[in-house]
C-alpha cells in the first residue's frame, strides 16, 4: 500500500506531464509488462517462435476474458513451436 506522501508526489509529477508524455509513459509501461511476461513464458516453455510468444503473452494479459481467451487459444492452435 502506498503512503499518502508517495501518492501525493506521484500525482504531482503526473499532473505536470503533457498528454504526449502521459501516452509515452503508458506505452513504456505496457512494453515493460509485455517484456516481463515474455521472459516468464520463455522461462516456462523455453525458446518458442516469435508468433507463439506473442500469443502466449496475450493469453497471460487477456486470458481472464473468456472471449479473448478463446480467440487467443484458436490462434495458438495454429502456431507451431
SEKOLDO-688044 format. One line per 2 residues: number of its first residue (from 1); their letters; for each residue x, y, z of N, C-alpha, C, O. Coordinates in steps of 0.001 Angstrom, whole numbers, plus 500000, padded with zeros to 6 digits. Layout:
BEGIN
NUM> a> X/Y/Z/X/Y/Z/X/Y/Z/X/Y/Z; ...
//
This chain:
BEGIN
1> xx> 500850/498818/500000/500000/500000/500000/500892/501240/500000/501865/501318/500751; 500555/502191/499164/501375/503396/499098/501010/504331/500240/499878/504354/500723
3> xx> 501992/505086/500644/501745/506070/501696/501121/507306/501064/501286/507543/499868; 500417/508083/501848/499834/509317/501294/500880/510235/500656/500602/510867/499637
5> xx> 502065/510316/501237/503102/511181/500678/503548/510672/499311/503688/511459/498375; 503771/509376/499190/504188/508807/497913/503095/509034/496861/503386/509412/495726
7> xx> 501866/508805/497239/500745/509024/496325/500667/510486/495893/500444/510781/494719; 500849/511386/496831/500802/512816/496516/501922/513194/495552/501683/513909/494578
9> xx> 503128/512728/495808/504261/513030/494923/504030/512458/493521/504317/513113/492520; 503515/511245/493464/503222/510633/492171/502219/511477/491396/502437/511781/490224
11> xx> 501134/511854/492036/500104/512655/491369/500651/514017/490909/500327/514482/489816; 501474/514643/491740/502056/515930/491353/502922/515781/490107/502868/516614/489202
13> xx> 503720/514717/490065/504600/514502/488906/503809/514134/487657/504175/514532/486552; 502742/513386/487822/501904/513022/486673/501145/514246/486153/500944/514388/484947
15> xx> 500729/515117/487055/499959/516296/486654/500745/517253/485767/500150/517976/484968; 502064/517272/485891/502863/518203/485087/503211/517644/483709/503739/518371/482867
17> xx> 502927/516378/483469/503231/515791/482166/502243/516280/481113/501063/516490/481391; 502746/516453/479924/501866/516794/478800/501102/515529/478396/501489/514425/478779
19> xx> 500026/515683/477630/499313/514489/477161/500230/513529/476381/500112/512312/476521; 501126/514067/475575/502052/513228/474820/502976/512453/475757/503263/511278/475527
21> xx> 503436/513120/476814/504314/512450/477781/503557/511365/478544/504118/510314/478851; 502304/511614/478843/501498/510591/479536/501308/509364/478652/501431/508231/479118
23> xx> 501010/509591/477386/500848/508473/476449/502161/507711/476318/502163/506480/476327; 503263/508419/476199/504570/507772/476094/504857/506949/477346/505399/505847/477255
25> xx> 504498/507473/478502/504703/506739/479756/503859/505472/479777/504339/504411/480178; 502608/505576/479349/501727/504400/479295/502281/503353/478338/502286/502162/478646
27> xx> 502745/503800/477184/503309/502869/476200/504544/502175/476760/504733/500976/476556; 505376/502918/477458/506583/502335/478048/506223/501308/479119/506859/500258/479210
29> xx> 505218/501603/479918/504793/500651/480952/504184/499399/480332/504398/498295/480832; 503431/499559/479252/502865/498405/478562/503980/497538/477983/503936/496314/478101
31> xx> 504975/498161/477360/506102/497402/476820/506842/496671/477927/507223/495512/477765; 507046/497346/479048/507738/496727/480176/506970/495498/480655/507573/494454/480906
33> xx> 505651/495609/480784/504868/494473/481279/504857/493330/480261/504923/492162/480644; 504774/493654/478974/504831/492595/477957/506186/491905/477955/506258/490683/477825
35> xx> 507249/492665/478095/508596/492083/478144/508748/491172/479361/509346/490100/479265; 508213/491591/480490/508268/490774/481704/507535/489454/481476/508053/488385/481800
37> xx> 506334/489535/480921/505570/488320/480656/506278/487439/479627/506248/486214/479742; 506906/488040/478634/507635/487259/477630/508779/486487/478286/509015/485326/477950
39> xx> 509482/487116/479208/510567/486414/479910/510016/485252/480724/510650/484199/480801; 508846/485425/481334/508225/484343/482097/507832/483186/481177/508038/482021/481520
41> xx> 507268/483505/480014/506882/482469/479056/508109/481682/478624/508082/480451/478602; 509176/482377/478284/510402/481708/477845/510972/480847/478968/511473/479751/478715
43> xx> 510899/481330/480195/511383/480541/481330/510560/479262/481499/511103/478218/481860; 509266/479341/481241/508387/478181/481399/508442/477227/480212/508480/476011/480395
45> xx> 508446/477773/478992/508317/476948/477792/509616/476758/477032/509690/475912/476141; 510631/477524/477364/511856/477504/476577/511688/478392/475365/510722/479148/475264
47> xx> 512630/478297/474447/512568/479126/473235/511373/478713/472385/511176/477530/472105; 510591/479685/471985/509442/479468/471108/509509/480499/469989/510273/481461/470066
49> xx> 508705/480293/468949/508696/481258/467851/508159/482600/468343/507461/482675/469354; 508499/483647/467611/508014/484995/467963/506490/485043/467965/505883/485695/468815
51> xx> 505879/484353/467013/504417/484358/466930/503804/483673/468141/502864/484192/468745; 504336/482508/468495/503800/481819/469674/504034/482645/470925/503151/482735/471778
53> xx> 505200/483248/471047/505495/484079/472202/504488/485217/472319/504000/485510/473411; 504178/485858/471192/503210/486958/471185/501861/486482/471726/501252/487162/472551
55> xx> 501391/485317/471267/500076/484838/471697/500097/484303/473124/499101/484422/473838; 501207/483721/473551/501314/483273/474952/501275/484476/475898/500646/484421/476954
57> xx> 501944/485548/475516/501910/486775/476320/500482/487330/476349/499983/487728/477401; 499843/487351/475196/498459/487843/475131/497541/487013/476018/496649/487557/476670
59> xx> 497751/485712/476046/496921/484842/476899/497081/485212/478370/496112/485214/479129; 498291/485519/478755/498518/485912/480154/497936/487293/480461/497501/487560/481581
61> xx> 497937/488156/479461/497412/489507/479690/495885/489558/479663/495265/490254/480466; 495291/488817/478737/493851/488955/478493/493064/487672/478746/491873/487604/478441
63> xx> 493723/486656/479301/493101/485351/479480/491912/485314/480423/491141/484355/480395; 491744/486321/481249/490593/486344/482169/489290/486604/481426/488213/486288/481931
65> xx> 489380/487175/480233/488196/487436/479402/487937/486185/478556/488762/485834/477712; 486808/485513/478771/486555/484259/478049/486565/484402/476524/487040/483505/475827
67> xx> 486054/485501/476006/486033/485709/474556/487454/485891/474034/487836/485283/473034; 488230/486723/474709/489616/486940/474294/490418/485646/474406/491208/485321/473519
69> xx> 490214/484910/475498/490955/483661/475697/490659/482663/474580/491570/482005/474077; 489393/482546/474191/489033/481614/473123/489720/482006/471817/490247/481146/471111
71> xx> 489716/483291/471496/490381/483764/470285/491875/483464/470340/492447/482962/469373; 492493/483765/471453/493934/483538/471607/494256/482055/471500/495228/481682/470843
73> xx> 493462/481209/472131/493731/479772/472070/493556/479233/470660/494274/478312/470268; 492617/479781/469878/492493/479375/468468/493748/479755/467693/494235/478983/466867
75> xx> 494263/480942/467962/495493/481393/467284/496676/480499/467684/497494/480124/466845; 496752/480168/468974/497843/479322/469446/497777/477931/468812/498811/477319/468544
77> xx> 496572/477439/468574/496435/476114/467944/497001/476122/466533/497425/475078/466039; 497018/477268/465877/497537/477383/464521/499043/477621/464460/499638/477595/463383
79> xx> 499651/477851/465615/501078/478198/465673/501863/476985/466151/501485/476332/467124; 502950/476694/465464/503826/475631/465930/505054/476242/466570/505493/477330/466196
81> x> 505616/475510/467562/506858/475959/468208/506688/477241/468835/507631/477770/469424
//
